[in-house]
Amino acid sequence: MSTYSSKSNAIRAFKAKFPDVAAKHTNEQIVELGYVDEDSPGKWEVNDPAVISAEDDFEAEAAAEFAKRQQIAAEAEQARKDEEARIEREHPMVAGKVADSQFLGASPNVVSVHNTSLNKAGTADGKCPHCGVSTRNGKNVTEYSEMSPGSQNSTTQQYTCNECAGEWGPVVDKPKRARAPSGSSNGLKIEANRETRNGVTRPSAGGKCRGIWDMLDGMGTAVTAKEAREAGAGKFDKTTIMVQFYRWRKFNGIEGRQ
């Protein structure tokens, strides 16, 4: 690619190489659209309009793909919530388990903590206090410590019948799990009173989007899409970089091609 010592020389070269495109634009528009670009201080280059158009198409596709992925994720999350709500309506929970009489051998209104004083063998005659099946002196019973982490999450008492999943015995003392701060997503705290300009709100600190904005802030308002992609390569997703690049430009009121 040839370079020129001045902007006016580069514009003249562009008009000579691409007269059809140049005829539709003023000199200012030729520069604004990126047909003539300052590659380095004092060095101007002429860019092929076809390449410029292809880059614009890529950036538009990247933004559309990102929006599509966000929509799919939102729909999947809503479907999960709807399914959880359906299960809760149709199957009331008792002690972290479905209270269904065909499994528990008892009324759906069984209290959530049942027979805390019983040992592993169950009732005095060695039976499950829920379904009445023999525990075989505790051999047909699973202790809390023997369960997988997933089963422990839905268990509240020390002993569980292998036949009906009914529980009894001492209440398990579980450590409380740390919860993300209110108004957060994946541990990211959503900042209050974030600055909004030109209809765009600055991302919250600590997230990937804010990381891209901080990177762009450090590069200055003259940063190009290509420079942003190269600076963020290996750190951020390419599509996310491009979407946030144009949101950052709009926030800062930057117009035209750069």
N, C-alpha and C positions, 0 to 999 in steps of 0.2 A: 504494500500500500504506500503510495507516494505521500509525502508530507510537504506542507507549504509554510513559508515564513510569516505569512500574515493571513488574517481571516478573509480579506478581500481577494487575495490570490486564490485561496481555496474555493471561494464562492464562484469565481470565474471558471476555475477548473471543473467544478460541479456542473455548471451550466453547459460547459462544452461537452462533458461526458453524458449528461442526462438532460438534454434540452426539453424533452416532453414533460418531465416532472418539474423542472425548473420554471417552465412557462406558467405553471399553476400557482407559484408561490413568490412572495417577496423575498428579498435578501434576509430579512429578519426571520421570516418563517422557515427558510432553508436551514438557518442555524438552530432555531428553536426546536424543529422536528428532528434534529440530529443528523441531517444530511451532511453538514459540515460541523466538525467537532474539534475542540482543542485537546489533542491527545496528551500533550505535555506543554509547559510554559513556552510560548513562542513557536510551537509546532502544531500546525493545523492539518487535519486529514479529511479526505472526502470519503463518505460512506455510501455504499450501494443501497438505494431505496428498497430493493428486494430483500436485503438482509435486515434492514430496519423493520420492514413489515413482518418478516418472519419472527423477529424478537418480540414484537408487539403481540403477535398471535400466541407465542409461547407463554408470555406473561398473562394474557387474558385466559388461556386454557388453565394455567396453574391456579389462578384465582378461582376459576369455576370448579376445578377439581377439589380444591380445599373446601369450598362452600358445600359441595356435594358430600364430601366425607363428614363434614359437621352435621349435615342433615341426616345422614344414615345413622350416625352415632346418637343423635337426639331421638330418632325414631326407635332405635334399639333400646335406649334407656326408658322411653315411655312404655314400650311393650313389656319390659321387665317389671315396671311398677304396676302396670295393669294386671299382670299375671300374679304378682304378690298380693294385690288387693283381692283378686278372685279367690285365691287359695284361702286367704284370711276369712272371707265371707262364707265360703263353703265348708271350711274345716277349722273350727275354733281350736286354739292351741291350749294344751294343758301341760305345765311343767316343760315347755319347750317341745312337746310332741303333739301330734294330731290326736284329739280326744274323740276317737271313733269307737263306739261300743263293740263293733265286731273284732277290734284288735285288743281293746283294753278289758273287755268283759265287764264293763261298768258304764254308768251313766256319763254322758258328755259333761255333766256338771261336777265331775270329780274335782276336789280341791287341788291346787297346783302343787302343794307340798303334802305328801301323804305318808303317814306312819313313820315319823322321824326316829322313833325309838327302836324299831325292829333291826335285828342283825342280818347277816348275809343269808341265813337260812329262811328268812321270811317270817311267816306266822308261826304260832306255837306248834302247829302240826306240820311245819315244813312246807308251806305252800306260798305261792305268789299272792300277795294281798289284793291284786287286781283281777287276775284271771283264774285263780284257784289251782293252777297247774303245779305239780310238785317241783320244788327247786332242787330235789335230790341232794338235800343237805347243803345247798349253796353251790352245787356244781352246774346247775342250769341258770347261773346268775353271772353277770359281768360287772366287775368293779369299775369305778370311775377311772382309776389309774391304768386300767387295761385297755381303755378305749383310745381310738385315734383322735387327734386334735379336732377333726371335724365333728365327731360324735360328742366330744366333750363340750363343744360350744352349745349344743342343744340339750344338755343333761344338767339337772339341778341337784340330784341326790346320789348318794354313794353307790347304791346297788340298782341294777336294771335287769328285769326278767328277759331271758333269751327268747321266750315264746311270744309275749305280748308287748314288750318294751315298756311295761309299767315300771315306775321307780319307787324306791322306799329307802329308809335309812337316813343317816345324818345328811343335812344340807351341805353341799360342797361349797367351800369357801374359795371363790374364784377371784383372782386379781382383776381389778378394773382396767379395761383397755383405754389407752390414751385416745382422746378424740380430737379431731382437727378443730381449730378455732371456728366459731360460728361465722357463717358467711364465707366459707372457704371451699375450695375444690382441690382434692388430692393434697391437702395440707397447705395449699397456697391461700394466704389470707387476702381477701378482697379489700383493698384499701378504700376508705371512705373519702369523699370529696376529691376524687381524682380530677385533674384538669381536663377540660373538654374544649377543643377548638375546632372550628369548621365542621362540627357534627361528629368528631372523632374523639374518643376518650383514651387517655394514656393508659396502657396496661398496668396492672398491679406489680409491684416489685417482687422479685423472686421467681417469676414464671419465665417460660421460654420466649413468649412474645415481648416481655419487657427486656429480656436479654438482648434481643435483636434491636429494639429501640435504643438501648444504651449503646450498643455497638455503632448504630447509625448516628447517634448524637455525637459520638467521638470522631466520626469521619467527616462531619460538616455537611452543610446543605447542598454542596456541589457533588455529592457522591452519586455515582451512576448505578443502574441496576446491575451491571456486570461487576462493578467493584463490590457491591453489597453481597452478591452471590459468592464471589471469591473470598471475601473476608469471613463469611459465615460458613464456608465449606468445612465439613467435618464436625461442626459445632451444632448446627441447626438443620432441619429439613429444608430442602431447596424450595419446595412449594410454600412453606411457611415464611421463609425469608422474603419471597416476592410479594406475598399478600401483605405482610407487615411493612415492607418497604413502601408500598403505595398508600397504606394507611398512615404511615409516618409522614410521607410527603404531603398528604392532604391536611394532616394535623398542623404541619408547619406552613401551610399555605404555599407550597412549592408547585408552580404550574409549568407546563411545557415538558418536553422530553429532555432528560439528562442522563 
